[in-house]
Amino acid sequence: MEISVNVNLMILVFCCFILLLFLLNQWLYKPMIAFMNKRDEMIKRDLQDTQGNLQEITKIQEEIAKIIGNAQREAKEIIEEATAKEKALLEEKLAEKKAEIDSKMLVFRQDLAKQQEELKNELSMHIGEYKQIIRRKLEQV
């Protein structure tokens, strides 16, 4: 038995190999490469969308921080304003009450001075009687 090279068989195997490569390229490799390219594009788009969303989230967080800062500032101003108004109102009421008490005190002192004068006058009118009563008591003791 002799091993020889059969050219016809080699050409037939080569043609089958080329045909197989062509068919695999058409039915398997091109669709797989197209699918992988589409998947890569989708991943890139999703990453870009995610980065865009992250930028939007950052902007929104900055806006939220500004709004909260403004709200805190406004709340502080409102509290300070209300405190100042209440303090002024309290001082006004305190001044009114103080004036009222001062006027009542003045009236009371005047009334007391009148009563003191009346008592002095009454005592001086009856001083003689009181002296006699005191002498009698002393004599009894």
C-alpha positions as CSV (number, residue, x, y, z in Angstrom):
1,M,0.0,0.0,0.0
2,E,1.3,3.2,-1.1
3,I,0.4,6.6,0.3
4,S,-0.1,9.1,-2.4
5,V,-1.4,12.5,-2.6
6,N,-4.7,12.7,-4.3
7,V,-5.1,16.2,-5.8
8,N,-8.8,15.9,-6.5
9,L,-9.5,14.9,-2.9
10,M,-7.4,17.8,-1.7
11,I,-9.3,20.3,-3.9
12,L,-12.6,18.8,-2.7
13,V,-11.6,19.1,1.0
14,F,-10.3,22.7,0.4
15,C,-13.6,23.6,-1.3
16,C,-15.6,22.1,1.6
17,F,-13.4,24.0,4.1
18,I,-14.0,27.3,2.2
19,L,-17.7,26.6,2.0
20,L,-17.8,25.8,5.7
21,L,-16.0,29.0,6.6
22,F,-18.3,31.0,4.3
23,L,-21.5,29.4,5.8
24,L,-20.1,29.8,9.4
25,N,-19.3,33.4,8.7
26,Q,-22.8,34.1,7.3
27,W,-24.8,32.2,9.8
28,L,-22.8,32.3,13.0
29,Y,-19.9,34.8,13.2
30,K,-21.7,37.8,11.6
31,P,-24.9,37.5,13.7
32,M,-22.8,36.9,16.9
33,I,-20.5,39.9,16.2
34,A,-23.6,42.1,15.4
35,F,-25.2,41.0,18.6
36,M,-22.0,41.8,20.6
37,N,-21.8,45.2,18.9
38,K,-25.4,46.0,19.8
39,R,-24.8,44.9,23.3
40,D,-21.7,47.1,23.6
41,E,-23.7,50.0,22.2
42,M,-26.5,49.4,24.7
43,I,-24.0,49.2,27.6
44,K,-22.4,52.5,26.4
45,R,-25.8,54.2,26.2
46,D,-26.7,52.9,29.6
47,L,-23.5,54.2,31.0
48,Q,-24.0,57.6,29.4
49,D,-27.6,57.6,30.7
50,T,-26.3,56.7,34.2
51,Q,-23.7,59.4,34.1
52,G,-26.4,61.9,32.9
53,N,-28.6,60.7,35.8
54,L,-25.8,61.1,38.2
55,Q,-25.2,64.7,37.0
56,E,-29.0,65.4,37.3
57,I,-29.0,63.8,40.8
58,T,-26.0,66.0,41.8
59,K,-27.8,69.1,40.5
60,I,-31.0,68.2,42.3
61,Q,-29.1,67.6,45.5
62,E,-27.5,71.0,45.2
63,E,-30.9,72.6,44.6
64,I,-32.3,70.7,47.6
65,A,-29.3,72.0,49.7
66,K,-30.0,75.6,48.5
67,I,-33.7,75.3,49.3
68,I,-33.1,73.8,52.7
69,G,-30.5,76.6,53.4
70,N,-32.9,79.3,52.3
71,A,-35.7,77.7,54.4
72,Q,-33.5,77.6,57.5
73,R,-32.5,81.2,56.9
74,E,-36.1,82.3,56.5
75,A,-37.2,80.3,59.5
76,K,-34.4,82.0,61.6
77,E,-35.4,85.4,60.3
78,I,-39.1,84.7,61.1
79,I,-38.2,83.5,64.6
80,E,-36.0,86.6,65.2
81,E,-38.7,88.9,63.9
82,A,-41.4,87.2,66.0
83,T,-39.1,87.3,69.0
84,A,-38.4,91.0,68.5
85,K,-42.1,91.8,68.1
86,E,-43.1,89.9,71.2
87,K,-40.2,91.5,73.1
88,A,-41.4,95.0,72.1
89,L,-45.0,94.1,72.9
90,L,-43.9,92.7,76.3
91,E,-41.9,95.8,77.1
92,E,-44.9,98.0,76.1
93,K,-47.2,96.0,78.3
94,L,-44.6,96.1,81.1
95,A,-44.4,99.9,80.8
96,E,-48.2,100.2,80.8
97,K,-48.5,98.1,84.0
98,K,-45.6,99.9,85.6
99,A,-47.3,103.3,84.9
100,E,-50.6,101.9,86.2
101,I,-49.0,100.6,89.3
102,D,-47.1,103.9,89.8
103,S,-50.4,105.8,89.4
104,K,-52.1,103.5,91.9
105,M,-49.2,103.9,94.3
106,L,-49.4,107.7,94.0
107,V,-53.1,107.6,94.7
108,F,-52.5,105.2,97.7
109,R,-49.8,107.5,99.1
110,Q,-52.0,110.5,98.8
111,D,-54.8,108.6,100.5
112,L,-52.4,107.5,103.2
113,A,-51.2,111.0,103.7
114,K,-54.8,112.2,104.0
115,Q,-55.6,109.5,106.5
116,Q,-52.4,110.4,108.4
117,E,-53.5,114.0,108.6
118,E,-57.0,113.1,109.7
119,L,-55.6,110.8,112.3
120,K,-53.2,113.5,113.6
121,N,-56.1,116.0,113.7
122,E,-58.3,113.5,115.5
123,L,-55.5,112.6,118.0
124,S,-54.7,116.3,118.6
125,M,-58.4,117.0,119.2
126,H,-58.7,114.2,121.8
127,I,-55.2,114.5,123.3
128,G,-56.6,115.7,126.6
129,E,-58.9,112.8,126.9
130,Y,-56.1,110.3,126.2
131,K,-53.9,112.0,128.8
132,Q,-56.6,111.5,131.4
133,I,-57.1,107.9,130.4
134,I,-53.4,107.2,130.7
135,R,-53.2,108.9,134.1
136,R,-56.0,106.8,135.4
137,K,-54.4,103.6,134.2
138,L,-51.1,104.5,135.7
139,E,-52.8,105.3,139.0
140,Q,-54.5,101.9,139.0
141,V,-51.2,100.2,138.5
